[in-house]
Amino acid sequence: MSVSVAACAAAVLVTGMAAPASAYSKGRTTQLGVAECATDINERGTIVLRTSLYRDGRTQPLPGGLTSASLINNRGHVVGAVDGQTAVWNGTETVLLTPVDPEDAYVFVNAINERGDVVGTSSQLGGASRAFLRTREGVVTVLSAPGVTAGANGLNDRGQVVGYVFEDGVQVAVRWNRDGSMTRLAPLAAGAGALADDINDNGQVVGYSYDASGSGRMHAVRWTRADRVESLDPVGTAIAGAVDVNKYGRVVGSLALDGATQQGFVRDSSGPTRVVPLSQAGRVEVLTAVNDYGQAVGCSFGDFDESAVVWRS
């Protein structure tokens, strides 16, 4: 389970009519009554909001002095920030993270695994960025090559990391393997940009890829364990991106069908991609994370408000 800052690129708000009823998934999308987006959910059902946790119908304060949050694992470790500085609550103490290079101005953590290792991006202001892995013991490894703009977005319990690098001006989806080597993940069309957002313990990777039409259309994609890429878009999709995949292969993200508003979607290891019903007509909604029980969370946007949502099949 992970949610990535880069995943927000797949959450381009698109408004319009609701998707056709025939495209809807089973299940129900419910607003939690909290005016904050939900960014992660663990197997215990604890949901991460921007400034609190939510469980069993009530909000709870963030642990360890965190002032904001984005990620949680099953051990209750929480990734967030303290007054704007990226931090991790490891169950005992809050550890403040600093950029991995003296020239960098800020650092983002985009994923945490069950061990407590984290990955993310350390970056200069308007300049180069570096993908990194930080173990729970505090050992930091820069994954990307010197001088290469890159970011790490997803991490599994086997130590595999996914993200992107820029090569000749093109964003390339990649996987860093446990031995430190890097594998390029093919886009839908040769030379098209792509990004990997998450990887599960079975080696399935999800993210997005552009096509070769020149339209700049973004597709939700999945890479198999054999690194074959496939589009997850149903027929008539205008834009889509996948952001999370659980251990059973359930993928979540968001899409907009032609002429329709942006909504969450679910795709299981087999079967079609299903559009998630809106929690309320006229909203724009995205899913950001899914746990191993198949429950997904995300955000619902109105004209002037936002609300956390949960989808249950």
N, C-alpha and C positions, 0 to 999 in steps of 0.2 A: 504494500500500500504506500502510495506516495502521491504528493501533489507538487507541481512544479511551478515556479514563477514563469518559466517558459511556456507552461500550459496555458497561461492567460492569452497567448497568441492565438490559441484555438478558440477563445471565447470572445470573438468579435461579435458584438451585439447586432443582430439582424432582426428587424421587426417586419411584421406582415400579418397575414391571416394564419390561423392555426393549421397544422398539418391535417391531411385527410384522415377521417376516422379509421379507415382501413389500414393506416400505417401505424396505429397506436399499439404499444405494448400492453400486456396485462400488468396489473399492479396499480398502485396508487401513489401519487406525489402529494406530500403534505407539507404545508408551511409550519414551521415550529413556533411561530409567533415571536421570533427574535429578529430584530432589525439589523442583522449582520449575516454575512455569507458563511456557509459551512465549507470547510476546506479539507477535512479528513475525518475518518471514522475507523475505529479499531474493532477487533472481534468481540470486545466486551460491550460494544454499543456506545462507547464514549465518542461524542462528536466534538470536533474542534471548531470553535467560532473565533472571530478575530480577537476578542478580548475576554473570552471565557470558555469553559467546557460545558457540554450539555449531556445529561444522562438522566434517564427515568423521568422525563418531563420537567426537569428543572436545570437551571444554570448553576455552575460551580466556578469559584474563582480559579484563575490560573495558578499553578504551583510555582514555588521557588522565586517569587518576585517578578515573574514574567509579566510584561505589560501588553504583549500581543502574542498570538500563536498561529501556527499553520499546519503542524504535523503531530501525529502521536503514534506510538507503537503499542503492542499488547502489554508491554511491561510498564506502561504509563509514562515513558520518556516523552517529553514534549519539546518540539522545536518552535522557537518564537524569537522574541526580542525583548530587551530591557531598555526602554526609552530609546528605541531605534537601533540599538546594537544587537546584532544576531547572537542568539544564545540557545543553549540546550539544557533543559532540566533532565538530569540523568537518574532521577529517583532519590538522590541524596543531596545534590548541590546543583546550582545553576552555573554553567560554564560559559563565559563570554568568549566569542570567537573573534579573531582578528584576521585581516587579509593575509593570504599566504605569501605575498610579496610586498616589500616595503613601498613599492611604487603604486600599489593598489589602494583604492579609496574605500571600498566596501566589499562585503562578502555576503552571499545568500546561501542558505541551506535548502535544497530542493527535495531531499528524500532521506528517510531514516529506516534502517532495517531492525529486525527483532534483537539483534545483538547490541544495537545502540550506535553502530557506525553511521556516519552521515556523508552525503556528497553534495556538492554545490558548485558555485561559481564565484571566483574572486576577480574583481575587475577594477580597472582604472575608470575615472570619470570620462566618458566619451572615448575610451581607448580600448586596448586589448583586454581580454578576459581569459581566465585559466580555469580549467576543470580540475576539481580536487576531491580526494577521499580523505576523511578524517576518522580514524578508529576511535572506539570508546575510550581507549587508553590515551588518546591525544596525539597519536602519530599521524602526521599529515603527509600525503603523497600527492604531488601534482601529476595529474594523469596525461595532460596534453603536452605536446612538444613545445619547446621554447619558441616564442614568436608567433604561435598559432592561436587565433581567437577561438575559444571553445567554452563549453559549459557542460556540466554533469547534471542530469535531471532525475534519473532513476537508479535504484540499487536493490538487489535481492539479497537473500540470506546466504547465497553461495559466493558473494563477493563480486559479482558481475555488475558493471556500471554501464548505463547508457546515457547518451546525450548528443552532442553535435560538435563538429569542427568546421571552420571555414577554409575551403581550399579553392584558390583562384576566384574568390568572390562568391562561391556557391556554398550554401549551408549543407553539410553532409551529415546524415544520421550515422552514429557510430556506437559500437559496444567496446568497452575496455574489459578485457578478460582478466582472470585472476593472476595470470603470469605477467600482467602489465602490457601485453600486446593489445593492439587496437584493430578491430574489424569494422570495415565500412559496410553499412547496410544499404542495399540498393534502393533507389527511389522508384516510383512508378514508371518514370521515363528517364532515359539516360540524360544526365546533365541537369535534371530538375532538382530543386532544393528539397530537403527533408529534415525531420527532427525526430529523435526517439525520446519519448517522455517517461516510459516505465518499463520494467522487466520483472516477470515473476520467476519463481524458483524453477520452473520448467523451461526457462529460456525464451518464453514468448515475449515479444517486444511490441509496444504500441506507440503511436505517435501520429505524425501527419507527413504528407508528401504532396508537392505540387505536381501538376501534369505538364505535358509538353505542348499544350494548345496555345500557350502565350496569353491565356486569359488570367493567369495568376490564381486559378482555382485550387483550393486546398482540399485534400481528401483525407479522411481518417483511414489509417492503415494499420496492419498487423504484420509483423515479421515472425515467421515460424522458427522453430528450433533449427531448421535447415537454412535459415536466413532468407527464405523466399518471402517476397512482399505481396500483399493482397490488399485491395481497397475494401473497406467496410461500408462504403456508401450505398444506400439503397438507390434505386432508379429515381432520377429527378432531384438529386441533391445539389444545392448550389454551393455550399461550403460545409466542411466538417473537420473535426479533429478529435483523436482519441487521447485520453489523459491518464488512464489507470487500468490495470488488469489484475485480477485476483488469482489465487493459486489454481483455481479451476478453469481459468481461461475466460471468465466474464470480463468484458471490456466495457468501459463507460466513457462518454465524452459528450459532445454536443454537435448538432448539425442544423442546417436550415434547408428544407426542401424548397424548390423553386416557388417563389411567391408566398412562402410561409414564414412564420416567426421562428427564431432559433429556439430549439428545445433539446433536452437531454436525449441520449440514445443508449441502448444496451445491446451488446452482441455477445452471445455465448460461444463456447468453443465450436458448436455446430448450430445450424439454423440461421435464419435471416437477422439482419439488423432491425431492431424495433424502436420506434420513436416513443419516448416516455411522455405520458399525458402531462399537460400543464397543471399546476396546482390550482390555477385560477385563470379563466379566460382573459386574454389580452396581455398576459405577462410574457416576458422573455426569460428563459431559464437555461441553465447549464448544469451539468454534473461534473464534480471535481474529483471524487474518490469513491471506491467500492471496497467493502471488506470481504472476507472469505465466506461469509454467510449470504453474500449477494446483495446486501443493503447498500444503497448509494446515497451520497449527499451532494449538495450543490447550492446554487443561489438562484433566487427568483428576483427579477428586476421589474419594477413598475416605472412610471414616468418620473417619479421623484423619490423612490424608496427601494430598498432591497430587503430580502428576507431569506433566512436559511430554510432549505427544504430537504426532506428525506424521501427516497423512493424505496418502496418494498414491493417485491413481486408476489 
